[in-house]
Amino acid sequence: MATEFRLPELGENIKAGDLVRVLVSEGDSVDRDQPVLELETDKATIEVPSPVRGIIQQIYVKDGEKIKVGQLIFTVNGDAEAASAGAPAGTGGETAQASPSAAPAAVPQPAPPGSGPEPPRAPNEVVELPRRAVPSAAVAAAPSVRRIARELGVEIGQITGTGPGGRISEEDVRRFVGEGGAGELVSPAFAAAASLPDFEKWGAIERKPMSQIRLKTAEHLSRAWATIPQVTQFDEADITQLEDLRGNYAKRVEAAGGKLTVTAIAVKVAASALRVFPNFATSFDGARSEIVYKKYCHIGVAVDTDRGLLVPIIRDADRKGITEIAKDLAALAEKARNRKLAPEEMEGGVFTITNLGGIGGTNFSPIVNFPEAAILGISRSKTEPTYVRGQIEPRLKLPLSLSYDHRLIDGADAARFLRWIVEALEQPFLLAL
Amino acid sequence: MTSTSNETELAVVGAGPGGYAAAFLAADLGMKVALIDPEANPGGVCLYRGCIPSKALLHVAKVISESKHAAEWGVKFSSPEIDLDRVRGWKDEVVQKLTGGLGQLSKQRSVRYIRGTASFLDANTLSIHNSEGADEKLTARHVILATGSRPASIPGVPQKTPNVLDSTTALDLPCVPKTLLVVGGGYIGLELGTVYAALGSKVSVVEMTDGLLPGADRDLVSILAKRLEKAFVSIMLNSKVAEMSETRQGVKVKFEGAAGASSEQKFDKVLISVGRIPNSRLQGLDKTRVTVNSRGYIQVNPARQTADPAIYAIGDVAGEPLLAHKASHEGRTAVEAVAGHRVAFEPRAIPAVIFTDPEIAWCGLTETEAQRENRPVKVARFPWAASGRALTLGRTDGVTKLILDPDSEQILGVGICGPNAGDLIAEGVLAVEMVASAKDLELTIHPHPTLSETIMQAAEVFFGTSTDVYRPKRA
């Protein structure tokens, strides 16, 4: 009896590929696990092993052809044994999972639904493993790295290693996950939850469901943390003079319906800085090996609400004056606290500012707001004795921290960017120049 | 009616190194675990009838053999007197101590140890016939099969005679036969042959293929073969046993050689060591969805789950290589899978060790495999004649070699022949698993003077900059 060999599923994201070469001909005898196709997918070139043994009757595909998962590749005479060990010929997918080093693996099927009044959390749950054409043991990665990849749902064979000789590091895996390589993204925040200890051993606990905002924040920040190799640069601005100006103009801005805060001024300064340093208004597109430069200047401002962290966006901050920004900011913050913020009012940011100065603290390292390139953190200003032309003077210092995507921005540029912001805050008239 | 005590989260069938490792980890993860085995304590073949007793006896053999060599270093011993009962007693003490310790560890972890044999009523229900003759029913959410393997035999061998031994009965040390034929030149035959030769038997080996230790690289085997040719009376390659019959003077064996010539010899005892076969014929296995392949191994996916989602299989019964350390690792993988983790058994390297004198150990890719797969590799060899430590041990016939990827210079495999190769190989396994390069090994400081230096020195040989081996540069 002829057995059909159809292109098995090779990975979560692989639906089709270009057939580089058929490695066998009609009339050849083929062994189980023998490579029969060389297939180029968007991830990698892989060898597809035969799940069956026998003599090849007819080949239905040609070199260079684009073939899809499930497509008939060839028929084999004999060997009904392999087909019965795996799935029925036709679905084919399962049998490709066999690792070449081990005996062909039979792939368990979940129990047929309705086969009994089983509880929803059946103990017989099949452990889903990523289907792979390249066994991960053949990949240049340490055991701990291979384990992390598996936990994150990544086929490690698809990752390009950056270490010596193509060795794959944990960072390579995390970067791949961030670029959407994982079949089904299990964010590290949630993957870790699976291995929590039984806290009740040590005392009473209470469990509460996460709010939607908390869940989204966790997902978003896990992605940002896993994706972006980030560095934080610290600096401080002498804002003694700025504080005087702020006092002088506060009334005027208040009359216009805003509040002349350090944050509002920082938004204006950052918008101007982004025009001078366009590489801080970018996004990293690893999949296309491109950098996305944004010609618009929408700036997000982190707002602490009783429901969690929200980041409303000030549109076109570069084309607005400080008064207008202050007005916008007051309105958005009000909306955020009253749960009136529309989703589109939190989208499209190029750069984010987060000011924890109202609460306190000397410094902190914010997480870059994916997919932006950098974030500016502001802490509480304080008066410090400072040498000014040989004399000790009380000066008001504002601590600043800039976290940035090191893939896009070099350390020296980050230092220059933050210096520029410091100088703008110290001599506000520079903004006008 | 089943009482609640007869329900468990995990039942592990078989308490060898795979089974007890699985049961203990499951208990440590907070599962309710039952461990089922016919022996009084956990241990399995490895502790009762395999690795451990054979190593105890090989240690005795080593002492005897070194006492002979000591004459070359100016220390002369008279030939040893062997008190076989004491040798056996010492070996049994070692086994008792270890298995008893495992029994203690089971208790401390609240693993329910059931002495008995299990059969399936369905995928989640076992019927256990215990050592007191009673039957009990045990319901388990998951079952791990770790039933191991047993010695294989060959057709035409007289059954039930004290003169034909397998690895189990040979380890019982019934006597020291004047003549012993070892059928099968694999590691079990050579290790036990070494023990009996040291105790005074005239040992002959017959092997079907053209070399000892099929599968191992020839350059490593040839070093051992040279020593064994002296320790054994004869090593017949390309030969097999055609007929075997019991006589009053022992066992009469007719051989068939490669050339077609046949000869006949008599031996006091014959040891059959032609491999092992998996214990996959559990009663009631047909009531589950577990599948067994043509060679008798239970088929599993990378998480060691069988075609029946409630049942996992690990160790010898789940496929080659049949090694204790592979089983333990699989046991831990299976338990993590049961606990809901995404795991897979996918080592880059599983070490293999032959505890003869000298020892042979390797891991990862062998030269033989590379040739068979037409895979280009580079091989760097460091001969132990250049190792200070080997000289001080009077053992300069060893070798350490690295098998490397020619482009990335990553370590794909390591092979060692020499005393303590089994301990030395661990560094090789780590190197392969961590994808270390020859540079990594060369730049890692190794203690002097030790045999472990030979690994670093082999890496130096790879770069042509060995301190201890001079190779003139090619023009």
Interface residues (C-beta under 8 A of the other chain):
Chain A: E81 A85 Q97 S99 A102 A103 P104 A105 A106 V107 P108 Q109 P110 A111 P123 N124 E125 V126 V127 E128 L129 P130 P135 S136 A137 A138 A140 A141 A142 P143 R146 R147 R150 E151 G153 G163 P164 G165 G166 R167 A194 S195 D198
Chain B: G30 A123 N124 R141 H142 R289 T291 N293 S294 R295 Y297 Q299 V300 N301 P302 A303 Q305 T306 A307 D308 P309 A310 G319 A337 G340 H341 R342 V343 A344 E346 P347 R348 D405 D407 S408 E409 Q410 E433 M434 V435 S437 K439
